[in-house]
Amino acid sequence: MLPAADQTSLLDDLIQSEERRFLERAPKAGVFAELASRNLPGGVTSSWQISRPRPVWIDRGQGSKVWDVDGNQYIDYHGGYGAMLAGHAHPAIVAAVTERVRKGTHFSQPTPDVIDVVEELVDRYQQPLWRFGNSGTEATMDAVHLMRAVTGRDYIIKFEGAYHGHHDAAMVSVWNEDGLGPEHRPTPVAAGTGIPQAMVDLTLVATFNDLTLVEGLFQEHPGQVAGVIVEPILQNCGVLIPEDGFISGLREITRRHDALLTFDEVKTGLTVGRGGATRFFDVVPDIVCLAKALGGGLPISAIGGSEEVMGAITDGTYEQVGTFNGNPLSMAAAKAMLTEVMVADTYVHLKGLQAKMRAGAEDVIRRHRLDAHVATAGAKGSVIYSSEPMRTYRDFLRIDGRYAQAAWLYQYNRGVFLPPWGKGEQWLISVQHDTSDIDRYLETLDEFAATIAG
Ligand SMILES: Cc1ncc(COP(=O)(O)O)c(C=O)c1O
């Protein structure tokens, strides 16, 4: 690669020229952005739809492709932040939802599809009891409430840099880069405004891959920690695979302290494999949280737990509620997803595509001598612009985000749609992607690498 100063100006220039190209390619999106900004704060429906230089406006999706409002076609690796594992308009999902929509879409009472959904979940994630919600945030919020309700303790432990949704207990030490404290002993900090310090104080923060610190936090708060919430493969930081023994170590520590362990499998749940991180690491937590891909593109979440934990719902100690919980459309889609789409052969197909993607990206990195590596987990993966593997969130923070931003723009302008949040996000390969889609990503990566290698 070029000397640091040359690299800096090359990257800045590249981002600028690709931003210009981005705006020129989508004039209609400019009109929508202008109209939307009148009545939608930031011109979008969720703040994470804002991207530089302008939000992407989508018209439709089919299979592995999406089309923007200007008619440009893209291979979709964004997948709606990892939810579209089935790809767009998958025939099984379309059929299930179409049939259901004609029979009514909402009653706030259970419908028979939930029986099949739960049967599959019990088998896959080794948890006997399940409830539903509508988003990952609801799932992890219920998990935290349950850990507190069951143990009668108030503190929880989370890991620095892990995103578990936008409820108060979870909005600690994620995104915010100020006041993080020393690396060996992170200071809990609110992720943004609107989170009372009193809530932040109840969330203890540990470093991913550091079991000693987790044990230390338990010892500093004897009999007061309800449990640990962990995303077993840390995403929202690229892809960060835990070191051997870390996940099983958390199981051992939580048991020893009579505390509970929650796996936030909102991202990993269906994408890593048939039984998510639970089966991948062969560690069974007390609570599993699912969302995103489970609904095949419809909003849904699920929490599964042991008899001990979910018994608190059965006996009314904790009321897990929500008007749209178990919504018939989401249940019909989830049933199709679990019984027709994400079956054994599908995982074999995904594994083949991911192997090709990984080997191809590694080859590009080697040939162009980039300071980068590839990390993958099931259908998800990322080029991480650092030659050293990441162990912690601080390693992630040290990576220059401009590489990922430039790569995102470069791919987007050439018909490959990756998640707009640069270095934090991953590609998702859907079941409807094929080898030509992978080739296209790799060709564009190759061109990008040649450009930044100078
Ligand atoms: C690991 C993880 N947990 C929870 C959430 C929150 O899910 P939602 O956006 O559906 O509320 C996310 C969202 O990106 C996530 O990545």
The ligand as a MOL file (V3000), in Angstrom:
LIG
                    3D

  0  0  0     0  0            999 V3000
M  V30 BEGIN CTAB
M  V30 COUNTS 16 16 0 0 0
M  V30 BEGIN ATOM
M  V30 1 C -27.3000 -8.1000 17.9190 0
M  V30 2 C -28.5030 -7.2360 17.8520 0
M  V30 3 N -29.3830 -7.2510 18.8640 0
M  V30 4 C -30.4980 -6.4860 18.8540 0
M  V30 5 C -30.7540 -5.6650 17.7900 0
M  V30 6 C -31.9970 -4.8060 17.7830 0
M  V30 7 O -32.8840 -5.2880 16.8230 0
M  V30 8 P -34.0280 -4.3160 16.2490 0
M  V30 9 O -33.3620 -3.3190 15.3810 0
M  V30 10 O -34.9170 -5.2760 15.4860 0
M  V30 11 O -34.7150 -3.7220 17.4240 0
M  V30 12 C -29.8740 -5.6030 16.7090 0
M  V30 13 C -30.1240 -4.7080 15.5550 0
M  V30 14 O -29.3210 -4.4720 14.7170 0
M  V30 15 C -28.7190 -6.4090 16.7410 0
M  V30 16 O -27.8320 -6.3860 15.7450 0
M  V30 END ATOM
M  V30 BEGIN BOND
M  V30 1 1 1 2
M  V30 2 1 2 3
M  V30 3 2 2 15
M  V30 4 2 3 4
M  V30 5 1 4 5
M  V30 6 1 5 6
M  V30 7 2 5 12
M  V30 8 1 6 7
M  V30 9 1 7 8
M  V30 10 2 8 9
M  V30 11 1 8 10
M  V30 12 1 8 11
M  V30 13 1 12 13
M  V30 14 1 12 15
M  V30 15 2 13 14
M  V30 16 1 15 16
M  V30 END BOND
M  V30 END CTAB
M  END
